[in-house]
Amino acid sequence: MTRTITVGLDGSPASLAAADWAAREAQLRDLPLRLVTAWEWQPPAYAPATRLDAAVLPSDLQRAWAQRLLDETRTRVAERRSGLRIEADLITGLPVPALLKAAVDVELLVLGSRGLGKVAGFLLGSVSLSVLASCERPVVLVRTDEDGTREPSPHPSAGGPRAGAEHRDVVLGLALHKPSSAVIDFAFDAAARRAARLRIVHGWTLPPYYHGGALMPELNDDMAMRVRRELSDVLRPWQERYPAVEISAQATVGGAGRHLIEASRDAALVVVGRHIRRAAVGAHIGPVTQALLHHAAAPVAVISHD
């Protein structure tokens, strides 16, 4: 069975941006694009500011609206991406469980994200966050600006990985404590397909007794050298596997989140990992990934791993 690049649609500008990104990715990987939408809606869990109950459309109207969304998006993508194989499916059920079921065998699941909004607490769509926290396949979150405009594409042409005038970096947030092969391989593969440089960011922590290098400067040098050596050892097998990929490794003192957000400003894609935690409740995506999803300017790929 051929895996697909699957994108979840809800009619928002963010989900349309996700469809555009997913179409480009499908062409890069020579895979079909699958458009899906869950047509069963439910009232919001919070009370709207007007204190009026949110109306829910009858099921036949919900289904008709969802089918129209699929048809219009399919036509729009097909006009821009000649030759791309496109599937479009209504999926039954509420959005989160329906998308999780649709993602079981995908190559990538692509979702829209509103990014950092003006109202605290409404940073990500609740559906995107809930799916991301439970999905065990790679998930890419594509955001839009607050005014609803889509992020500019680093590859506006459909002519392949060398189309377009610029080749923005792929950025990898790498943890040296139990580094994940799946996360590293995904980042190298993404860079290779885009003919892009891979920029690797790793954050490391000073010991609690260390005070800015004033007391033990030799310890700083020793630890920095050790971190660089560990980075080199971890990356060596992938450099041999992807010899055409140019890499730039950056080891920073402190958390990597701020540096990854900064790097995202001119990146094609930011890649991070998420430990799979099968707890009954809660969104387990980690503080670095959480910060990226709220603030990153580029699409963010979250790769689940044990």
Residue pairs with C-beta under 8 A, 6 or more apart in sequence:
1 105
2 31
2 32
3 31
3 105
3 106
3 107
4 26
4 31
4 32
4 33
4 34
4 87
4 106
4 107
5 22
5 25
5 26
5 29
5 31
5 32
5 33
5 34
5 106
5 107
5 108
5 110
6 22
6 33
6 34
6 35
6 36
6 102
6 103
6 106
6 107
6 108
6 109
6 110
7 15
7 18
7 19
7 22
7 33
7 34
7 35
7 36
7 109
7 110
7 111
8 15
8 18
8 36
8 37
8 38
8 95
8 99
8 102
8 109
8 110
8 111
8 112
8 127
8 131
9 15
9 16
9 18
9 19
9 35
9 36
9 37
9 69
9 70
9 73
10 37
10 95
10 112
10 125
10 127
11 65
11 69
12 112
12 114
12 125
13 112
13 144
13 148
13 149
13 150
14 112
14 113
14 114
14 115
14 125
14 142
14 143
14 144
15 111
15 112
16 73
16 76
16 112
16 150
17 112
17 142
17 143
17 144
17 150
17 151
18 110
18 111
18 112
18 140
18 142
19 35
19 73
19 76
19 77
19 110
20 77
20 80
20 150
20 153
21 110
21 140
21 142
21 153
21 299
22 33
22 108
22 110
22 140
22 142
23 33
23 77
23 80
23 81
23 84
24 81
24 153
24 155
24 158
25 108
25 110
25 140
26 32
26 33
26 81
26 84
26 85
27 81
27 84
27 158
27 160
28 160
28 161
28 193
28 194
29 107
29 193
31 85
31 107
32 84
32 85
32 86
32 87
33 77
33 81
33 84
33 85
33 86
33 87
34 86
34 87
34 88
34 89
34 102
34 106
35 70
35 73
35 74
35 77
35 86
35 87
35 88
35 89
36 88
36 89
36 90
36 91
36 98
36 99
36 102
37 66
37 69
37 70
37 90
37 91
38 66
38 91
38 92
38 93
38 94
38 95
38 98
38 99
39 62
39 63
39 65
39 66
39 67
39 90
39 91
39 92
40 59
40 62
40 92
40 93
40 94
40 95
40 98
41 56
41 57
41 62
42 56
42 94
43 53
43 54
43 56
44 54
48 54
56 62
57 65
63 90
66 90
67 90
70 88
70 89
70 90
71 88
73 88
74 86
74 88
77 84
77 86
78 84
78 86
80 158
81 158
82 158
89 102
91 98
91 99
91 101
91 102
92 98
93 101
95 127
95 131
96 127
96 130
96 131
96 134
99 109
99 111
99 127
99 131
99 135
100 131
100 134
100 135
102 109
103 109
103 131
103 135
103 137
103 139
104 137
105 137
106 137
107 137
107 138
108 137
108 138
108 139
108 140
108 301
109 131
109 135
109 137
109 138
109 139
109 140
110 139
110 140
110 142
111 125
111 127
111 128
111 131
111 132
111 139
111 140
111 141
111 142
112 125
112 128
112 141
112 142
112 143
112 144
113 124
113 125
113 128
113 141
113 142
113 143
113 293
113 300
114 122
114 123
114 124
114 125
114 143
114 144
114 146
115 123
115 124
115 143
115 144
115 145
115 146
115 293
115 294
115 295
115 296
116 123
116 146
116 294
116 295
117 123
117 146
118 146
123 293
123 294
124 141
124 293
124 294
128 141
129 283
129 285
129 293
130 283
131 139
132 139
132 141
132 274
132 283
132 285
132 293
132 302
133 282
133 283
133 284
133 285
135 304
136 276
136 304
137 304
138 186
138 301
138 302
138 303
138 304
139 301
139 302
139 304
140 269
140 299
140 300
140 301
140 302
141 293
141 299
141 300
141 302
142 151
142 299
143 151
143 296
143 297
143 299
144 150
144 151
145 151
151 297
151 298
151 299
153 164
154 164
154 166
154 167
154 168
154 194
154 268
155 161
155 163
155 164
155 194
155 268
156 163
156 164
157 163
157 164
161 193
161 194
161 195
162 195
167 194
167 195
167 196
167 197
167 268
168 194
168 196
168 266
168 267
168 268
168 298
169 191
169 196
169 197
169 198
169 199
169 248
169 263
169 266
169 267
169 268
170 187
170 190
170 191
170 194
170 196
170 197
170 198
170 199
170 267
170 268
170 269
170 270
170 271
171 198
171 199
171 200
171 201
171 260
171 263
171 264
171 267
171 269
171 270
171 271
171 298
172 183
172 184
172 187
172 198
172 199
172 200
172 201
172 270
172 271
172 272
173 201
173 202
173 256
173 260
173 270
173 271
173 272
173 273
173 288
173 292
174 183
174 184
174 200
174 201
174 202
174 231
174 234
175 202
175 273
176 202
176 204
176 227
176 230
176 231
176 234
179 234
180 273
180 303
180 305
182 273
182 303
182 304
182 305
183 271
183 272
183 273
183 303
183 305
184 234
184 235
184 238
185 238
186 271
186 301
186 303
187 198
187 200
187 271
188 198
188 238
188 241
188 242
188 245
189 242
190 196
190 268
190 269
190 271
190 301
191 197
191 198
191 242
191 245
192 242
192 244
192 245
194 268
194 269
195 244
196 268
197 245
197 246
197 247
197 248
198 245
198 246
198 247
198 248
199 247
199 248
199 250
199 263
199 267
200 231
200 235
200 247
200 248
200 249
200 250
201 250
201 252
201 256
201 259
201 260
201 263
202 227
202 231
202 249
202 250
202 251
202 252
202 256
203 251
203 252
203 253
203 254
203 255
203 256
203 257
203 259
204 223
204 227
204 251
204 252
204 253
205 253
205 254
206 220
206 223
206 253
207 219
210 216
210 219
210 220
213 220
224 251
227 251
228 249
228 251
231 249
231 251
232 249
235 247
235 249
239 245
239 247
250 259
252 259
255 287
255 288
256 288
257 287
257 288
257 291
257 292
258 291
260 270
260 272
260 288
260 291
260 292
260 296
261 291
261 292
261 295
261 296
261 297
263 270
264 270
264 292
264 295
264 296
264 297
264 298
264 300
265 297
265 298
267 297
267 298
268 298
268 299
269 298
269 299
269 300
269 301
270 292
270 296
270 298
270 299
270 300
270 301
271 300
271 301
271 303
272 286
272 288
272 289
272 292
272 300
272 301
272 302
272 303
273 302
273 303
273 304
273 305
274 284
274 285
274 286
274 289
274 302
274 303
274 304
274 305
275 284
275 286
275 304
275 305
275 306
276 304
276 305
276 306
277 284
285 293
285 302
289 300
289 302
292 300
293 300
